[in-house]
Amino acid sequence: MERVRQLVGEMLIYCFVVILLTGSFLAFFYTPSNQMISYNGSYEPLRGVPMSAAYDSALKISFEVRGGLLIRQLHHSSSVLLVLGTVVWTLLGRFRYALAALGLGLVLLSALAGYGSADDLLTGTVLGKLPTPWWYGLHLLTALAVVTVLVLSSRREASRNPRTPRFVALSLGLVLVIFFL
């Protein structure tokens, strides 16, 4: 069971690499601001509608940046896989590891902060009252904390059960299968 847990942990690291790469791409086009502006993008039904600059930039990434919607969807799918994988990883460890519980909490907090930074799903709620730059900063900080937890845990597990080339190939293959299903 420990080897399966190590395999899931390895897969989580690969999912996080995808999240990191797609998030870096999205950061180039994202504007973390609550400033209200009038939408003037290419999506005709929303033209002239007042919205935050953060939501406007998310729409522009989706509709105007070449491959932007694909990257946003890949970022979101990878994040969902990271959350589900972290739950499985924590359950396989039977909550024995403090790092697993900490990682699960951080992943959930990072997902919430990601939704808050886009200023779409949390708008109008109690959580929507926080400024978008705070959500974005929290999202970046929790992402750094998650990668720290994943790397520390991976190194600890690799010291007990060293990785073999077959093991790495299996984990990479499983991640690719999961992404393309």
Residue pairs with C-beta under 8 A, 6 or more apart in sequence:
1 92
2 157
2 160
2 161
3 161
4 92
5 89
5 92
5 93
5 157
6 154
6 157
6 158
6 161
6 167
7 167
7 170
7 171
7 174
8 85
8 88
8 89
8 92
9 89
9 150
9 153
9 154
9 157
10 154
10 163
10 167
10 168
10 171
11 85
11 171
11 174
11 175
11 178
12 82
12 85
12 86
12 89
12 150
13 150
13 151
13 154
14 171
14 172
14 175
15 78
15 81
15 82
15 85
15 175
16 78
16 82
16 146
16 147
16 150
18 74
18 75
18 78
18 179
19 75
19 78
19 79
19 82
19 143
20 143
20 147
22 71
22 72
22 74
22 75
22 78
23 75
23 143
25 71
26 61
26 68
26 71
26 72
26 75
29 57
29 60
29 61
29 65
29 68
30 54
30 57
30 58
30 61
30 117
30 136
31 53
31 54
31 56
31 57
32 54
32 117
32 132
32 133
32 135
32 136
33 52
33 53
33 54
33 132
33 133
34 52
34 53
34 54
34 119
34 131
34 132
34 133
35 52
35 53
36 50
36 51
36 52
36 53
37 50
37 51
37 52
37 53
37 56
38 48
38 49
38 50
38 51
39 46
39 47
39 48
39 49
39 50
39 51
39 56
39 59
40 47
40 48
41 47
41 56
41 59
41 60
41 63
41 64
42 63
42 64
43 59
43 63
46 59
51 59
51 119
52 119
52 123
52 132
54 117
54 118
54 119
54 132
54 136
55 118
55 119
55 120
55 123
58 72
58 118
58 119
58 120
60 68
61 68
61 69
61 71
61 72
62 68
62 69
62 72
63 69
65 71
77 179
78 179
79 110
79 111
79 114
81 178
81 179
82 107
82 146
83 107
83 108
83 111
86 100
86 103
86 104
86 107
87 104
89 100
89 103
90 97
90 100
90 101
90 103
90 104
93 100
95 101
97 153
99 149
99 152
99 153
99 156
100 153
102 149
103 146
103 149
103 150
103 153
106 142
106 145
106 146
106 149
107 142
107 146
109 138
109 142
110 138
110 139
110 142
110 143
110 146
112 127
113 135
113 136
113 138
113 139
113 142
114 135
114 139
115 121
115 122
116 122
116 127
116 128
116 130
116 132
116 135
116 138
116 139
117 132
117 135
117 136
117 138
117 139
119 128
119 132
119 135
122 128
122 135
